[in-house]
Amino acid sequence: MTPAPTMGEFAFIDALRTLPLHPGARGLADDAAVVEIGGESLVITHDSMAEGVHFLPGADMADVAWKLVASNLSDLAAKGAEPVGVLLGHVLGSDDARFLEGLDEVLSHYNVPVLGGDTIAAAGPRTLGLTAIGRATHRPVPSRAGAQAGDALFVTGEIGAAMLGFEALRDGSGADSSAYRRPMARLAEGIALAPQVTAMMDVSDGLLLDALRLAEASKVTLSVETALVPFDVPADRRRDALRWGDDYELLFTLPAGIEPAIPATRIGNVDARKKAALLLDAVPMPGPEGLGYRHGNNK
């Protein structure tokens, strides 16, 4: 029997939206849920990593632990949240000791405690999950929805180092792969930006795809200029870097004339909604295809 085709990430999330949703889910169109409890805004996110998808077979499990935590904390950073703790979903393997070493390193680096979780044994490629819980430092908590026509579009850091790091690992070239193996969550930057931004999210699946998501959530058109993007790749790899992902930088919008509280680069503008939600060098991008990584689809 021929297996049924997968729905793909976007279609599956659209189907989830037909189920009962908590108001804090923000319509499943944000980096994290925001739940109001006892005068506090709790920010809750969950990300998973699968062998062969998010990390190479045979990867150092200390690096996998680091990336699992950092990718979740990056979602908290996009909400300007301060971490409270994490819940781990772990599949046992022969290199659990290395995983625990990396977990200790990343949790110590960010001063984040473990709250609990679950451990199982299972055959096949490993899939690991983590839930991160944070406390919002500013209210209203930033979202992807809020960018306004006339705003400026910014990004922190540089784009592309993770792509080169992955290729270095894959090819065994010996080049620096730290940006891919051990990304840094921009927690301090997110907290500093939270009172300023009109919209904010982290860049995990590709700058262009994530810009499209922000534009669609805000019901605006984002215009990105390639020449303004701060790249950490050779000129002939810039097109690839725009679509690759794993950068974990912050993409955000500010009202005209407002300078970001932290170092960041202006890469474009926000316009009233046009036919296309995203323009790259004034050329309309027709949809998500080919803009970045989507589960159930090729890049």
C-alpha positions as CSV (number, residue, x, y, z in Angstrom):
1,M,0.0,0.0,0.0
2,T,1.3,3.4,-0.9
3,P,1.8,5.6,2.2
4,A,-0.5,8.6,2.4
5,P,1.4,11.9,1.7
6,T,2.2,14.0,4.7
7,M,0.1,17.2,5.1
8,G,3.1,19.4,5.5
9,E,3.8,21.9,8.3
10,F,1.5,24.7,7.2
11,A,-1.5,22.5,6.4
12,F,-1.2,20.7,9.7
13,I,-1.0,23.9,11.7
14,D,-4.1,25.2,9.8
15,A,-5.9,22.0,10.8
16,L,-4.9,22.5,14.4
17,R,-6.6,26.0,14.3
18,T,-9.9,24.3,13.9
19,L,-9.6,22.7,17.4
20,P,-10.4,24.6,20.6
21,L,-7.6,27.1,21.2
22,H,-6.6,28.9,24.4
23,P,-6.5,32.7,24.0
24,G,-2.9,32.5,24.9
25,A,-2.2,30.4,21.8
26,R,-2.4,33.6,19.8
27,G,-4.0,31.7,16.9
28,L,-0.9,29.5,16.6
29,A,0.7,32.3,14.7
30,D,3.4,33.3,17.1
31,D,6.7,32.0,18.5
32,A,5.2,31.0,21.9
33,A,2.0,31.0,23.9
34,V,1.3,33.8,26.4
35,V,-0.8,32.8,29.5
36,E,-1.9,35.4,32.0
37,I,-1.7,34.0,35.6
38,G,-1.8,35.9,38.8
39,G,-0.8,39.2,37.4
40,E,2.1,37.6,35.5
41,S,2.4,36.8,31.8
42,L,4.0,33.3,31.4
43,V,5.6,32.6,28.0
44,I,5.5,28.9,27.0
45,T,7.2,27.3,24.0
46,H,8.0,23.8,22.8
47,D,10.5,22.7,20.1
48,S,11.6,19.3,19.1
49,M,14.8,18.1,17.3
50,A,15.0,15.0,15.2
51,E,18.2,13.1,14.1
52,G,18.8,13.5,10.4
53,V,16.6,16.7,10.3
54,H,17.9,19.0,13.0
55,F,21.2,17.3,13.7
56,L,23.4,15.0,11.7
57,P,23.6,11.3,12.6
58,G,26.6,10.7,14.9
59,A,26.5,14.4,16.1
60,D,28.1,15.1,19.5
61,M,25.1,14.9,21.8
62,A,26.5,17.7,24.0
63,D,26.0,20.0,21.0
64,V,22.5,18.6,20.4
65,A,21.6,19.4,24.0
66,W,22.9,22.9,23.7
67,K,21.0,23.6,20.5
68,L,17.8,22.0,21.9
69,V,17.8,24.4,24.8
70,A,19.1,27.5,22.9
71,S,16.4,27.1,20.1
72,N,13.7,27.1,22.8
73,L,15.2,30.0,24.7
74,S,15.3,31.9,21.4
75,D,11.5,31.8,21.3
76,L,11.4,33.3,24.8
77,A,13.8,36.0,23.6
78,A,11.4,37.0,20.8
79,K,8.8,37.7,23.6
80,G,11.2,39.6,25.8
81,A,10.9,36.9,28.4
82,E,13.1,35.9,31.2
83,P,13.5,32.1,31.5
84,V,11.9,30.3,34.5
85,G,12.9,26.7,33.6
86,V,12.6,23.9,31.1
87,L,10.9,20.5,30.8
88,L,12.9,17.8,28.9
89,G,11.5,15.0,26.7
90,H,14.4,12.6,26.2
91,V,14.9,9.4,24.3
92,L,17.6,7.3,25.8
93,G,20.7,6.4,23.8
94,S,24.3,5.2,24.1
95,D,25.7,8.7,24.5
96,D,23.4,10.1,27.2
97,A,26.4,11.1,29.3
98,R,27.5,13.5,26.6
99,F,24.0,14.8,26.3
100,L,23.9,15.6,30.0
101,E,27.3,17.3,29.8
102,G,26.0,19.6,27.1
103,L,22.7,20.1,28.9
104,D,24.6,21.2,32.0
105,E,26.8,23.6,30.0
106,V,23.9,25.4,28.3
107,L,21.7,25.6,31.3
108,S,24.6,27.0,33.4
109,H,25.4,29.5,30.6
110,Y,21.8,30.9,30.7
111,N,21.2,30.2,34.4
112,V,18.1,28.2,33.6
113,P,17.0,25.3,35.9
114,V,15.3,22.0,34.9
115,L,11.7,21.7,36.1
116,G,11.2,18.0,35.0
117,G,10.1,16.2,31.9
118,D,9.9,12.6,30.6
119,T,12.4,9.9,29.6
120,I,11.7,6.9,27.3
121,A,13.5,4.2,25.4
122,A,12.6,3.8,21.7
123,A,14.1,2.3,18.5
124,G,15.0,4.3,15.4
125,P,16.3,7.8,15.0
126,R,16.2,9.9,18.1
127,T,13.7,12.7,18.6
128,L,14.1,15.1,21.6
129,G,11.8,17.7,22.8
130,L,12.0,20.6,25.3
131,T,9.4,23.0,26.7
132,A,10.7,26.3,28.0
133,I,8.8,28.6,30.3
134,G,9.5,32.2,30.8
135,R,8.2,35.3,32.5
136,A,7.4,38.3,30.4
137,T,9.4,41.4,31.3
138,H,7.2,43.8,29.4
139,R,3.5,44.0,28.7
140,P,2.0,43.8,26.3
141,V,4.2,40.9,25.3
142,P,5.6,41.4,21.8
143,S,4.1,39.3,19.0
144,R,4.5,38.8,15.3
145,A,1.3,40.8,14.8
146,G,1.8,44.5,15.3
147,A,4.0,45.8,12.6
148,Q,2.5,49.0,11.1
149,A,3.0,50.8,7.7
150,G,5.9,53.2,8.1
151,D,7.8,51.0,10.5
152,A,11.4,50.0,9.8
153,L,12.5,46.4,9.7
154,F,15.6,45.3,11.7
155,V,17.6,42.2,12.4
156,T,20.2,41.5,15.1
157,G,23.6,39.9,14.4
158,E,24.6,38.4,11.0
159,I,23.0,35.9,8.7
160,G,24.5,32.7,7.2
161,A,27.1,31.4,9.7
162,A,24.9,28.5,10.7
163,M,24.6,27.4,7.1
164,L,28.4,27.4,6.6
165,G,28.8,25.6,10.0
166,F,26.4,22.8,8.9
167,E,28.3,22.4,5.6
168,A,31.6,22.2,7.5
169,L,30.2,19.4,9.7
170,R,28.6,17.6,6.8
171,D,31.7,17.8,4.6
172,G,34.2,17.2,7.4
173,S,36.2,20.3,6.3
174,G,37.3,21.3,9.7
175,A,36.0,24.8,9.3
176,D,34.3,26.6,12.2
177,S,30.9,25.0,12.8
178,S,30.0,26.6,16.2
179,A,27.3,28.8,14.9
180,Y,25.4,25.7,13.8
181,R,26.3,23.4,16.7
182,R,25.9,26.0,19.5
183,P,23.7,28.9,18.6
184,M,23.1,31.7,21.0
185,A,19.7,32.8,22.1
186,R,19.4,36.6,22.1
187,L,17.7,36.8,25.6
188,A,19.2,40.1,26.7
189,E,18.5,41.7,23.4
190,G,14.9,40.6,23.4
191,I,14.4,42.0,26.9
192,A,15.9,45.3,25.9
193,L,13.8,45.5,22.7
194,A,10.4,44.4,24.1
195,P,9.3,47.9,25.2
196,Q,10.2,49.3,21.8
197,V,9.1,46.9,19.1
198,T,5.8,46.8,17.3
199,A,6.5,43.2,16.2
200,M,9.3,40.7,16.9
201,M,10.2,37.0,16.2
202,D,13.3,34.9,16.0
203,V,14.9,33.8,12.7
204,S,14.9,30.0,12.8
205,D,13.6,28.8,9.4
206,G,15.2,31.4,7.1
207,L,15.2,35.2,7.1
208,L,12.8,35.4,4.1
209,L,10.3,32.7,5.3
210,D,10.2,34.2,8.8
211,A,9.8,37.7,7.4
212,L,6.9,36.4,5.4
213,R,5.4,35.0,8.6
214,L,5.7,38.3,10.4
215,A,4.2,40.1,7.4
216,E,1.2,37.8,7.3
217,A,0.6,37.9,11.0
218,S,0.7,41.7,10.9
219,K,-1.3,42.0,7.7
220,V,1.3,44.2,6.1
221,T,4.0,44.0,3.3
222,L,7.6,43.8,4.3
223,S,10.2,45.1,1.9
224,V,13.7,43.5,2.4
225,E,16.8,44.8,0.6
226,T,19.5,42.2,0.1
227,A,22.2,44.9,0.1
228,L,21.3,45.9,3.7
229,V,21.3,42.5,5.2
230,P,24.3,41.8,7.4
231,F,25.7,38.6,6.0
232,D,28.5,36.3,7.4
233,V,28.9,34.4,4.1
234,P,30.7,35.1,0.8
235,A,28.8,37.2,-1.7
236,D,27.9,34.2,-3.9
237,R,26.2,32.5,-1.0
238,R,23.9,35.3,0.1
239,R,20.9,34.0,-1.7
240,D,21.2,30.7,0.0
241,A,21.8,32.3,3.4
242,L,18.6,34.3,3.1
243,R,16.7,31.0,2.9
244,W,18.7,28.6,5.1
245,G,17.8,29.3,8.8
246,D,19.2,28.3,12.1
247,D,20.5,31.8,12.7
248,Y,18.4,32.5,15.8
249,E,18.7,36.2,15.4
250,L,15.8,38.6,16.2
251,L,13.7,40.1,13.4
252,F,11.7,43.1,14.5
253,T,10.0,46.3,13.5
254,L,10.2,49.8,15.1
255,P,8.3,53.0,14.5
256,A,10.0,55.4,12.2
257,G,12.7,57.5,13.9
258,I,13.1,55.1,16.8
259,E,16.6,53.6,17.2
260,P,16.9,50.1,18.6
261,A,18.2,49.8,22.2
262,I,20.8,47.2,21.1
263,P,23.0,46.8,18.0
264,A,20.9,45.8,15.0
265,T,20.8,46.5,11.3
266,R,17.9,48.0,9.4
267,I,17.2,45.7,6.4
268,G,13.9,47.1,5.0
269,N,10.6,48.8,5.6
270,V,7.0,48.0,6.4
271,D,4.3,49.1,3.9
272,A,0.5,48.9,3.8
273,R,-0.5,45.5,2.7
274,K,-0.1,45.0,-1.1
275,K,-0.8,41.9,-3.2
276,A,2.4,40.2,-2.0
277,A,3.2,40.1,1.8
278,L,7.0,40.1,1.1
279,L,9.1,42.0,-1.4
280,L,12.8,41.2,-1.9
281,D,14.6,44.0,-3.7
282,A,11.2,45.2,-4.9
283,V,10.3,41.8,-6.4
284,P,7.2,40.2,-5.0
285,M,7.7,36.8,-3.3
286,P,4.6,34.8,-4.3
287,G,4.4,32.5,-1.3
288,P,6.4,30.3,1.2
289,E,7.8,27.9,-1.4
290,G,11.5,28.2,-1.6
291,L,11.8,30.9,1.0
292,G,13.1,28.7,3.9
293,Y,12.7,25.4,5.8
294,R,9.3,23.9,6.2
295,H,8.7,20.4,7.7
296,G,7.2,18.0,5.3
297,N,8.7,20.1,2.4
298,N,12.1,20.4,0.9
299,K,14.0,23.7,1.2
